[in-house]
Amino acid sequence: MSTVLNLSRVSFVRDERVILAPITWQVHEHERWLVLGANGSGKTTLLRIAAMYEHPSTGRVRVLGEELGHTDVRELRRRVGYLSAALAGQLRPELRSLDVVMTAKYAALEPWWHRYTPADETQAQAALERMGVGWTAQRSLCTLSSGEQQRVLLARTLMNEPGIILLDEPSARLDLGGREQLVRALGELTLDPAAPPLVLVTHHLDEVPPGITHVLMLRDGEVVAKGPIGRHLTARRVSECFGMALQLERRPDGRLSAWLAPAPAAARDRS
């Protein structure tokens, strides 16, 4: 399988604080990765480096065969489907959903920055339909529920038939209903063999859709575990990742649940 994302000994230091220790990580075709860790573990920084919105302090980054520092990132970003709260916050709330999706063609934030064709509109509409929000095309983003907005933004990642999709906590702002709708849409994407490789960042295991094949666990900027999810996503590793004793269950529908393990009887008696 070809490598679509290759981080070699990548680290990130800001104000003398090590946010990411040297990390080597590869994503190949047909893989769907979960990046798991507590707040402050370095997940978002790692994804921003992968999306070429941040430069590492050390190491090499190759995305879709191009090396960061030796390529035009403005062009390369068009081949990467990227969703983050920071990017979503830059989009004007009055934009039509169709324009939100269509502007991804040029990795732009406003439709008047470039010219678009009827074929572009058709492609944007198809991406909205795929995420189950085709009816929102002419609606302003600000008139939609938070769950609908996130599915529009997920549709935006599909606009250019990307070589890789990078999702940074896409369900962070959602209520239970919106989260479940988004997880369902992500499940359809991760289970589609024709879909591009995908990386999902979260700290909630119950938000992980079926179809994820690999996991990268981070704690304080360092790798706790990395590899096929069936081998590495265990209660012991998850407990190490979050620094507390956790129990882990995979439900019949493929979804995951984790909760704090009961304290031993002796510890309860002492309390």
N, C-alpha and C positions, 0 to 999 in steps of 0.2 A: 504494500500500500504506500502511496506517496504521502509525504509529510506536508501538511498545510500550515502548521504553526510549529516553530522550533525556537525555543528559548534555551540558550546555552550559558550557564553560569551567570544568570541575570540577577543583579541585586539593585536595591534602591535605598538611598540614604538621604534624609532631609533634616537640616538643622542638627547634624551630627547624630541623628537617631536612625537606627537601622530599621527600616520598615519591611524590607525583604532581604533575607540572607541569600547568598548565591543559590539560584534554583535552575535546574535543568529539566525541561519538560517539552514533550512533543505531542502534537495532536495529528492524527492521521485521518485519511479519508474514511468515511462511514463511522467514525467514532463520535459518541456523544458524552461529553465530560461534565461531571459535577465538581465544582470547586467549593469546598465546604470549610467553614471555620467561624469562630466567634467574631464579633465586632472588633476591629483593630488588628485582625490577624494578617492583613495584607492582601485580601482578596481583590478589592476594588483596584488597588494599585497594580496588581498583577494584570488585571483585565485591561486597564488603561494602557499599559505597556503593550499588551498584545494587540490592542486596537490602534496603536501608534499615536495616542494622545499624550503619552508620557515617554520620556527617554530614560533608560536605565542608567544607574550610576556605573555599573560594570556589566560586561557580558555582551552577547550578540543576540539579535532578534531577527528571525526570518519569517515573513508572512507571505504565503502563497508564492514562494520561490524568490521573493524580493527581500533584500537586507535593509533593515532600518539604518538610516545614515547614508545609504547609497542608492536611494530611490526617491521618487517624488511621492510623498505620503498623501498629497491631495488626490492624486490619481489612484493610488493603491487603496485608500479608504473607501472608494466607490465599490470595491470588490469585497468589502467586509460589511456584514450586517451587524450593527452595533446598537444596543439599547441600554441606556443608563439613565438614572434620575437626573444627572447633570445635563445630559443632552436633551432630555425631554423638557427640562426647565428653560431651555433656550428657544423652544418653539413658541411662536406667538399663539395664544389661546384662540384667537379669532380665525385661524386658518381652517379651511375645510379639511376634512379627513383625507379627501383625495389628494389635496396639495401636500399634506403632511407626508403621505406615502411617496408621492411623485418626486418631491425634492430630494429624496434619497439618491436619485439617479446621479446627481452631481455632489452628493454629500453636503447639500446646501440647507439653509434654514428658511429661506424665503423663495416663493415661486417666481418673483420678478427678477431674480438674479440671473436666470437662464431662460431659454426658450424651450418649450415642450411641444410634443407632437400628439396627435390623436392616438398614435400607438402607445405613447407613454401613459396617457390617461387610461387606455384599455388595460395596460399591464398593472397600473396602480389599482384599478378596480378589481382585477383578478386577485391581487394580493389581499385586498380587503375581504373579498368573498371567501378566500381560503381560510381566513381567521374568523369567519362568521359575522363580520360587521360590514358587509357590502352596503347595507341600507344606510350607513352613516356617511356615505361619500360626499354628499352636499351639506352635511351638518358641520357646524363649527366644533372644534375640539372641546371648547369650554362648555358646550351644551350636553356633553356625554358624561355618563357615569365614569368613575375612576377605572372600573373594570373594562368598560368599552374603550376608554382612552388607551389603556395598556395593550389591548388587542389591536388597535389601530397602529400603535407604535411597533408592535410585533410584526404587523403586516409591512411596515416600513422597512424592516430588516430584510424582507424578501424581494424588494422592488428590483434589484439589479441581478437577481439569480446569483447571490454571493457565493464565494468560495468557502466561507466560514461565517457562522453566526455566533456573536458574543453577547450574552445577556447578563447584565449586572443587577441582581435582585429585582427582577421585573414585577414581582407581586408585593413589593415593600409597602405600597400605599393602599392596598386593597382590603376591603372587608371580606368576610368569609365567602359570600356569594361570588364576588368578583374574582377572588383568588381561585375558587374552584373552576370557574369558567376559563380562567387563564391556564390553569394546570391542564384542563382538558384540551385546550388548543395546543399547548406545548406537547402533550402526549401524542397528538396526531402528527406533529412535526417530528418528534424524536423517533416515532415508530415507522415513519415513511422512509423506505430504503433509498428513495431518489432525492431526499433532502440533503443539504450540505452538512458537513460536520458542525457540531454545536458545542458551545461551552456555556454552562449555566452556573452563575455564582449565587449562593444563598447561605444562610445560617439556619434555615428551618427545613428539616428533613421531610416534613409533611407537605412541602411545596414541590418536591421532586417528582416529575412525571415518570410514568413507565417509559422504558426505552433508553434510559441512561445506561451507558456501557462501561464507563470508567469514572474513577474518583481521584481527586487531588485534595488532600486535607492539609490545612495550614494552621499553625499555632505560633503566634508571635513572629510571623514572617518566615518560619521554617517549615519544611515538609514533614508531616507526620506519617503520611502514607500516600502511595501513588500507584495506580494500576487498575486492572479490571475490577469492577465494582463488586462482583460476587466474591472475590477473594479478599478485598481490602476493606470493604465497608462492614465492619464488625463492631459489636458493642465495646470491645476493648479499645479499638482504634478511635471510635467516636468519643469514648470517655477520655482518652488521651488528648484528642483534638480540643475538647471543650474544658478540660481540666476538672472534671467531676465524674462520678460514677453514674453511668447512664445505661438504661436498658434499650434494646433496639428490636423492632419487629417489622417484618415485611408482610403486608396484608395480602389476601388472596388476589386483589386487583392490581398488585404490583407496587402500590404506594407504600411509603415508609412511615413509621412512627417511632419517636424516641421520648423517653421520660426519665426522670431522676430515679435511680434505684433506691428502694427502701433502705433506711439505715439498719445496720445489724441490731438485733435485740439488745445486746449489751450496751450499745451506744444510746439506744432509746431509754434504757433503764437509768443510765447516768444522767440523762437530761431531765 
